[in-house]
Amino acid sequence: MKEIKTVGVVGLGALGVIFSYQLTRGAGYDNVLVLADAARTARYERDGVFLNGGRCAFHYADAAKVTQPLDLLLFSVKFGALEDSIAECLHLVGPDTTVISALNGISSEQVLSDAFGAEKVVWCVAQKMSAVKEGNQATCPSFGELALGVPAGADDSRLRALTAFFDRIGFPYSLPESIETHMWSKLLCNTGCNQAAMVFQCGYGGLQVPGPARDAMLGAMREVVQVANAEGVPLSEKDVESWDSIIQTFPTDGEPSMRQDGKAHRKSEVELFSGTIRRLAAKHGIAVPVNDWLYEKVQEMERAY
């Protein structure tokens, strides 16, 4: 694999801002493109994008006008926007391009593999950050890291090229023993934390103390353990305890992404969370009453927008 030098970031939500900032700081303004369509690019250049109060010096680029394939393409959009984003960036993926996704859930890697080829995709989980974005202002007290890997038995040359690049620019990452298990573990966290915060209209503080929101979060997580085990993924109560301990460290006034979606009356990623768990639970004949209830409550909230 060739050395990674040029990077494109697709999606400028809270996480996209964090990644663009870290990549630009490490790899340089000329080498990192924040990709969007012409209208969004013009708006970013006019109004700016801010992280923790400071205006970000990003290299904004209309994806349609970029002619050369990039070495690394990072998708950080909502799942509902992924297909359109892929279509806008097809010409930016060449034989040596590595593709990663910071999307929630366990579905985006397959979508990217179908579009670009599984050999180009390094599996990825964004973790340990608590980020909020309102308008063009992003706030994040801790930038967290990307957990990286490839499926067991797959060629790891792109993974090694990616970690060499991240080492060179000082970008934080980890290498879990099994990326598939780790992705399911993060799904466990999101299915509990995100959905409970949206339904009970609370931030992390409401999930850190005894009460209905915390009960729903933990109950949904434990149902994910059951479904994961049926799928052959070895999650356990230790995963629930581990993510709960991480959530306990988040600022009490911080908010997961689905709570932000609910406040902004945006369609949430409920299909990636309880939607996924309910479909797989049905396949295995497993009852998931907490996720059923959360799913219906989110649907009810979204219908009322």
Backbone torsions as a table, in degrees:
resi	resn	phi	psi	omega
1	MET	NA	140.1	177.4
2	LYS	-73.0	158.2	178.6
3	GLU	-67.6	136.9	178.7
4	ILE	-79.4	128.0	177.8
5	LYS	-130.0	-42.2	-175.9
6	THR	-104.6	140.5	-173.1
7	VAL	-133.2	142.6	169.8
8	GLY	-122.5	134.9	176.4
9	VAL	-112.8	125.8	-179.0
10	VAL	-111.6	114.5	-178.3
11	GLY	108.2	123.6	-176.0
12	LEU	-125.1	46.7	166.6
13	GLY	-76.3	-163.6	-176.4
14	ALA	-58.3	-46.8	-178.5
15	LEU	-70.4	-37.5	177.7
16	GLY	-59.9	-37.2	177.2
17	VAL	-65.2	-45.1	-179.9
18	ILE	-60.4	-48.5	-177.9
19	PHE	-64.6	-42.3	-179.9
20	SER	-62.5	-39.3	179.0
21	TYR	-64.4	-48.4	-178.0
22	GLN	-65.7	-42.3	-178.7
23	LEU	-67.9	-42.4	179.3
24	THR	-64.4	-42.4	179.1
25	ARG	-61.8	-37.3	-176.0
26	GLY	-88.2	-40.1	-173.4
27	ALA	-101.1	-14.4	177.0
28	GLY	101.1	147.8	-176.3
29	TYR	-55.6	-44.2	-175.0
30	ASP	-68.7	-22.6	-173.1
31	ASN	-96.7	-8.2	-175.8
32	VAL	-122.2	116.0	-179.8
33	LEU	-104.6	128.8	170.5
34	VAL	-92.2	108.0	-168.2
35	LEU	-94.3	138.8	176.6
36	ALA	-159.3	-177.0	173.0
37	ASP	-82.3	176.7	-173.3
38	ALA	-62.2	-41.4	-176.9
39	ALA	-66.7	-45.1	179.3
40	ARG	-66.0	-41.0	179.2
41	THR	-59.4	-43.7	178.9
42	ALA	-62.7	-39.6	179.9
43	ARG	-67.5	-42.2	177.9
44	TYR	-60.8	-43.3	-178.7
45	GLU	-67.0	-35.8	-178.4
46	ARG	-74.9	-50.3	-171.4
47	ASP	-93.5	-19.4	-177.4
48	GLY	78.3	164.1	173.1
49	VAL	-128.9	135.1	-172.4
50	PHE	-119.5	141.6	175.8
51	LEU	-126.4	120.2	-179.4
52	ASN	52.0	39.0	174.3
53	GLY	91.0	-12.0	-178.9
54	GLY	-105.0	140.5	178.5
55	ARG	-72.0	131.8	-177.0
56	CYS	-84.5	133.1	177.3
57	ALA	-91.8	78.9	-177.6
58	PHE	-99.5	151.8	176.3
59	HIS	-94.6	91.2	-178.7
60	TYR	-78.3	141.4	-178.4
61	ALA	-145.4	135.3	171.0
62	ASP	-70.6	114.4	-174.3
63	ALA	-55.6	-35.3	-177.2
64	ALA	-66.1	-22.6	-176.5
65	LYS	-96.5	-4.6	176.0
66	VAL	-83.6	125.9	-171.4
67	THR	-103.2	-22.3	-175.6
68	GLN	-101.0	139.1	174.2
69	PRO	-58.1	149.3	179.4
70	LEU	-98.9	157.4	178.7
71	ASP	-76.4	-33.1	-178.7
72	LEU	-138.8	132.2	177.5
73	LEU	-125.8	118.7	-177.1
74	LEU	-111.2	119.9	177.5
75	PHE	-95.1	127.0	178.9
76	SER	-137.7	48.7	179.6
77	VAL	-105.4	171.5	169.8
78	LYS	-70.9	153.2	-175.5
79	PHE	-58.8	-35.9	-179.5
80	GLY	-64.8	-19.6	179.9
81	ALA	-100.2	0.1	-172.2
82	LEU	-66.0	-45.8	-177.4
83	GLU	-59.9	-45.0	178.7
84	ASP	-64.4	-38.9	179.9
85	SER	-65.9	-38.7	176.4
86	ILE	-61.3	-45.8	-179.2
87	ALA	-60.0	-36.5	-179.3
88	GLU	-72.8	-18.4	-173.0
89	CYS	-117.3	8.2	-177.8
90	LEU	-55.1	-38.1	-176.1
91	HIS	-75.7	-7.6	-178.1
92	LEU	-95.2	-1.1	-179.5
93	VAL	-107.6	114.3	178.1
94	GLY	-108.7	-172.6	-177.4
95	PRO	-59.0	-30.0	-176.2
96	ASP	-103.9	6.2	-178.1
97	THR	-73.8	137.6	171.5
98	THR	-103.4	136.6	-177.6
99	VAL	-119.7	132.4	174.6
100	ILE	-133.2	156.6	-178.7
101	SER	-128.6	131.8	175.3
102	ALA	-101.7	16.9	-178.8
103	LEU	-71.6	154.3	175.0
104	ASN	-71.3	166.2	174.3
105	GLY	84.9	-168.6	-176.8
106	ILE	-123.2	19.5	-172.4
107	SER	-106.3	-27.5	-169.2
108	SER	-68.0	-32.9	179.2
109	GLU	-61.3	-38.1	178.4
110	GLN	-68.6	-40.4	178.9
111	VAL	-62.3	-44.2	178.8
112	LEU	-67.3	-36.7	177.8
113	SER	-64.2	-40.6	178.3
114	ASP	-63.5	-35.0	-176.8
115	ALA	-80.9	-41.1	-169.4
116	PHE	-115.7	-14.5	-173.7
117	GLY	105.3	130.5	-175.6
118	ALA	-61.1	-27.9	-177.1
119	GLU	-67.7	-18.9	-178.4
120	LYS	-90.6	-11.3	-171.0
121	VAL	-99.4	122.3	168.2
122	VAL	-96.9	127.1	-178.5
123	TRP	-72.1	145.1	-168.2
124	CYS	-148.3	143.1	173.0
125	VAL	-131.2	125.0	173.4
126	ALA	-86.3	129.2	-172.4
127	GLN	-150.6	160.1	172.6
128	LYS	67.7	24.6	173.0
129	MET	-122.0	150.7	176.0
130	SER	-125.6	96.1	-171.0
131	ALA	-118.4	143.0	177.4
132	VAL	-131.7	140.0	175.2
133	LYS	-133.2	124.6	175.5
134	GLU	-124.5	118.2	-174.5
135	GLY	63.0	-125.5	179.0
136	ASN	-102.9	18.4	-177.4
137	GLN	-112.8	115.3	176.5
138	ALA	-106.8	141.8	178.0
139	THR	-129.6	132.0	179.1
140	CYS	-153.9	110.4	179.9
141	PRO	-73.5	-24.0	-179.6
142	SER	-138.9	126.3	-173.5
143	PHE	-81.0	-12.6	177.0
144	GLY	65.3	-146.0	-175.4
145	GLU	-159.8	170.6	170.8
146	LEU	-108.0	127.6	170.3
147	ALA	-89.5	130.5	-170.9
148	LEU	-125.3	155.3	175.0
149	GLY	174.9	176.0	172.7
150	VAL	-130.8	157.2	-180.0
151	PRO	-58.6	152.7	179.8
152	ALA	-54.8	130.4	178.5
153	GLY	87.6	-7.6	-178.5
154	ALA	-81.6	157.3	176.3
155	ASP	-62.3	128.1	-177.0
156	ASP	-104.7	17.4	-176.4
157	SER	-64.6	-39.4	178.3
158	ARG	-69.9	-36.7	175.7
159	LEU	-60.6	-44.6	-179.7
160	ARG	-65.7	-37.5	177.0
161	ALA	-66.9	-37.7	-179.6
162	LEU	-68.0	-45.0	-179.7
163	THR	-67.7	-33.2	175.9
164	ALA	-63.6	-40.5	176.9
165	PHE	-64.0	-47.9	-179.6
166	PHE	-63.0	-37.6	176.0
167	ASP	-61.7	-40.9	-176.7
168	ARG	-66.1	-36.9	-175.3
169	ILE	-101.2	-1.5	178.4
170	GLY	75.8	34.7	178.9
171	PHE	-92.0	128.8	-174.0
172	PRO	-74.8	134.6	177.3
173	TYR	-152.4	166.7	172.8
174	SER	-137.3	163.3	-178.1
175	LEU	-125.9	86.3	179.3
176	PRO	-63.4	155.8	-177.4
177	GLU	-60.3	-41.5	177.1
178	SER	-130.5	111.8	-178.3
179	ILE	-67.7	-32.3	178.4
180	GLU	-63.5	-47.8	178.1
181	THR	-61.9	-39.6	-179.4
182	HIS	-65.4	-39.7	178.4
183	MET	-63.7	-39.9	175.7
184	TRP	-65.2	-37.5	178.2
185	SER	-62.7	-42.1	177.5
186	LYS	-67.5	-35.9	174.9
187	LEU	-60.2	-39.5	175.7
188	LEU	-56.7	-46.9	179.5
189	CYS	-60.8	-50.6	-176.1
190	ASN	-65.8	-38.5	-178.3
191	THR	-62.6	-37.3	176.9
192	GLY	-81.5	-55.7	-171.6
193	CYS	-66.9	-53.3	-176.1
194	ASN	-62.1	-47.8	-174.4
195	GLN	-69.8	-40.8	179.1
196	ALA	-64.1	-40.2	179.6
197	ALA	-64.4	-40.0	179.8
198	MET	-67.8	-47.9	-176.0
199	VAL	-66.8	-41.0	-178.7
200	PHE	-92.1	3.7	174.7
201	GLN	50.8	55.5	-179.1
202	CYS	-137.1	164.4	172.3
203	GLY	-92.6	-164.9	-178.8
204	TYR	-61.0	-30.1	-179.7
205	GLY	-57.9	-38.2	179.3
206	GLY	-71.1	-16.9	178.9
207	LEU	-95.0	-10.3	-175.2
208	GLN	-92.7	-10.3	-176.1
209	VAL	-120.6	154.7	-179.8
210	PRO	-57.3	142.6	179.2
211	GLY	153.7	178.2	-175.7
212	PRO	-60.3	-37.2	-178.8
213	ALA	-65.4	-45.2	179.1
214	ARG	-65.9	-40.1	178.9
215	ASP	-61.2	-43.0	179.6
216	ALA	-65.4	-41.9	179.1
217	MET	-58.6	-50.9	-177.0
218	LEU	-68.3	-37.4	178.8
219	GLY	-64.4	-42.4	178.1
220	ALA	-64.3	-40.4	178.3
221	MET	-61.2	-43.0	-177.7
222	ARG	-67.4	-30.6	174.8
223	GLU	-68.4	-34.8	175.9
224	VAL	-62.4	-38.9	177.3
225	VAL	-57.3	-45.3	-179.5
226	GLN	-61.6	-45.1	-178.3
227	VAL	-68.5	-42.3	178.3
228	ALA	-58.4	-45.2	179.4
229	ASN	-60.2	-39.7	177.7
230	ALA	-64.9	-27.3	178.0
231	GLU	-87.1	1.9	179.1
232	GLY	86.6	14.5	-179.5
233	VAL	-102.7	124.5	-170.3
234	PRO	-84.6	62.3	171.7
235	LEU	-81.4	161.8	-180.0
236	SER	-154.2	-178.8	177.3
237	GLU	-59.0	-26.1	177.8
238	LYS	-62.2	-33.7	177.5
239	ASP	-67.7	-40.6	176.2
240	VAL	-59.8	-47.6	-179.2
241	GLU	-64.4	-38.7	-179.2
242	SER	-64.4	-47.9	-179.5
243	TRP	-69.0	-35.3	176.7
244	ASP	-61.3	-40.1	179.8
245	SER	-66.5	-34.3	176.7
246	ILE	-68.2	-44.8	179.4
247	ILE	-60.4	-33.3	179.0
248	GLN	-63.7	-22.0	-179.0
249	THR	-87.2	-10.9	-177.4
250	PHE	-73.8	151.5	177.9
251	PRO	-59.9	139.0	-175.3
252	THR	-62.3	-27.8	179.6
253	ASP	-93.0	3.8	175.5
254	GLY	-75.6	161.7	-175.3
255	GLU	-139.3	134.4	172.5
256	PRO	-69.9	166.2	-170.3
257	SER	-61.8	-35.8	-178.3
258	MET	-69.6	-31.5	174.0
259	ARG	-65.0	-40.5	176.3
260	GLN	-64.3	-39.2	176.9
261	ASP	-61.3	-44.6	-179.2
262	GLY	-62.4	-43.0	179.6
263	LYS	-64.3	-35.1	-178.5
264	ALA	-89.3	2.1	-177.3
265	HIS	56.1	42.2	173.7
266	ARG	-99.3	152.1	173.8
267	LYS	-65.7	132.7	-174.2
268	SER	-91.0	-179.2	177.8
269	GLU	-99.2	34.1	-177.8
270	VAL	-59.1	-31.6	179.9
271	GLU	-66.4	-29.0	177.5
272	LEU	-74.9	-21.8	-174.7
273	PHE	-103.5	-94.2	-179.4
274	SER	-64.5	-28.8	176.4
275	GLY	-59.1	-46.7	177.6
276	THR	-63.0	-46.7	-176.6
277	ILE	-65.1	-40.1	-180.0
278	ARG	-65.4	-40.7	-179.7
279	ARG	-65.3	-44.7	179.8
280	LEU	-71.1	-35.0	177.6
281	ALA	-63.1	-40.6	178.5
282	ALA	-62.7	-39.0	178.8
283	LYS	-59.3	-36.2	-175.4
284	HIS	-100.8	1.4	-179.5
285	GLY	69.1	34.5	-178.5
286	ILE	-103.3	134.8	176.3
287	ALA	-82.7	131.8	178.3
288	VAL	-131.6	67.5	-173.6
289	PRO	-61.9	-34.4	-179.6
290	VAL	-67.6	-45.4	178.5
291	ASN	-68.1	-34.4	174.3
292	ASP	-59.3	-46.5	-177.7
293	TRP	-65.9	-45.6	179.2
294	LEU	-61.7	-41.7	179.6
295	TYR	-59.7	-47.9	-179.3
296	GLU	-65.3	-38.8	179.4
297	LYS	-65.1	-41.5	178.6
298	VAL	-65.0	-43.2	177.7
299	GLN	-59.1	-41.5	179.3
300	GLU	-63.1	-43.7	178.7
301	MET	-62.5	-43.3	-176.4
302	GLU	-70.2	-33.3	176.7
303	ARG	-65.8	-24.9	-177.1
304	ALA	-86.2	-3.7	-179.3
305	TYR	-61.2	NA	NA
